[in-house]
Amino acid sequence: MEDTSRNDIRRLLKVFGVQADEKILRHLIENPHAPALKLRIKIEDLTDYGDHPPARPLSFEVEGEIRRQS
């Protein structure tokens, strides 16, 4: 199970990374006078656990800045 889970995680993050890169670059091009972007990336578990939800739901955030080229 661990290899399958890791592969699924990596695949999901790779797809997200490629799509996010394209969207962020397009946003920077379309908004040339905008300052550095301050972004938050959040992972939230949307799984329906039925009658057995986890004691602590999966939730994870990362914040960072995207600087413009100098």
Secondary structure as GFF3:
##gff-version 3
##sequence-region A 1 70
A	DSSP	alpha_helix	2	30	.	.	.	ID=ss1
A	DSSP	beta_strand	37	44	.	.	.	ID=ss2
A	DSSP	beta_strand	59	66	.	.	.	ID=ss3
###
